[in-house]
Amino acid sequence: MTTTMERICMRGNLPLRILVAILVIIAVLFIGIPLAALLLRVPPELMLSSLQDTVVIDALFLSLVTASISTVIVIGFGTPIAYINARCQYPGKKIIDTITDIPVVLPPAVAGLALLMAFGRRGLVGQYLNLAGIDIAFTTIAVIMAQVFVASPFYIRQARTSFAGVNRVYEQAARTLGASPLTTFFSVTVPLAITGILSGAVMTFARALGEFGATIMFAGNLQGKTQTMPLAIYGALQGDINASLALAVILVIISFAVIIVIKILTEKEEAAP
Amino acid sequence: MTRSTLLISLAAGITILALLLAAGCTSSVTSPAQEKKQLTVFAAASLTGAMTDISKTYEAGHPDTKIVLNFDNAATLRTQIEQGAHADLFLSANTKHLTALQGEGLIINNSVKIFAKNKLALLIPKENRANITGLSDLAQPGIRLVVGTQEAPFGDYTRQALGKMANDSAYGLLYQNAVMKNIISEEPTVPSLVAKLRIGEADAGIAFASDVSEGDRALVTTIPIPDRYNVIALYPLGIVQESMVKDQAAAFAQFITSTEGNAILVRYGFAPADR
């Protein structure tokens, strides 16, 4: 393994290596410069004063709460789907696999419109909920639903791959030693797949935090109730650009943290034999 | 295996470079002189219907001009122009954003003029399930109301109008508070507000009288708001300093304020500007 890697990295003629280096530098700068520009535009004192702005505080709080709840919901519903799709053959498996993957390729605005057509008060399901006195669209619940819809595939896909990677021998050993299927799942399968599960959950959290298109369509835009960070960034851009920039920097910092957490998690796995 | 992967990625990289170079070359080729002049117009979203119509009429009479329209919230358009977006003519839904651009030296001063006026109105879906007949119904608990964001002109005017009503004994502060409580969403643009009414997600909205397009009139009713509470919006236009086609922009601006242009604006619910 190391020898092939070294061969690629150390050998090869010079012009080739220079060309590769140029392409790498262009790619890194392309992503790095806008991020740096954002960070440089916001001096710490502006950041601190923006953090006292109620629009910023409300958006930050709402985003963290809704994204956390969304992640918990996705783990709760996504884990069984990921597990059975990794382990079992059953009729319609491909269909379920495809449906749970669709939100990844769907533009978020389409997701929002679809949710509105389903759960709006004239919607396919929403009209009956409305008769029962339940209105979902344009509430904080709608924010969470939009996030769950858009972010769930990130967890389900990752967890499915991780479950598929767990060697069944360990599970069978636990079963022959008398563990129930549920005990086996929680004390053997989950610990072995934990890295993938966690990084999937972190990705879902990050995607939920960044949700914009589906939220503004399905949940609307109301400070303290449905105005999450991305919506506040968009809204504040029309007025107080400083609030926009402060929120953007907070999101950049969170994104960095997310990537670092995933890196640490996956490196641990690579280090393990 | 690994070597072929490297080769493939290299080939991809070289292709990208080649494409970049090719793109650079084609853009430097000079275009023929008799090509159509392209005029980019940034217009407040409330002008969507009227300006689409006006520019079609204008293009029909001026085959040498091609008008590209970009509609958005006036505040967003202003930010875009400030950030260097290419526009020749800016049509705002209030004087604030155009004046700001003038202050920054981005608009030609003597090109600025008011071309239309607009008033707020109450917008109700045709089926009117919530049974709204006038302004006083907006305070009823459970009414789902949509307004503009504080930054969008129509949202700003709505707050001003509600402020006037709060100071009037006929409505008062309690009315204003009750109405504000009924807001389910603050929409960044008028079309997104009207959409919420059309699909029946909201019971009422407040926007400009002109905001219900001809196609929507079958679906959305407008109830006028009395002048003493209303806010008269002045729509100014201005030619962008950086424009390369200032003459064309001036000619089109002239057309917008002409009798023919005014007639179209009136058809879409605007009031003509004083001359």
Interface residues (C-beta under 8 A of the other chain):
Chain A: T4 R7 I8 G12 L16 L19 V20 L23 L116 G120 R121 R122 D135 A137 F138 I216 A219 G220 N221 L222 Q223 T226 Q227 Y234 G235 A236 L237 Q238 G239 I241
Chain B: T2 R3 L6 L10 G13 I14 I16 L17 N73 A75 T76 T79 R144 V146 T149 Q150 E151 A152 I183 I184 S185 E186 E187 P188 K196 I199 G200 E201
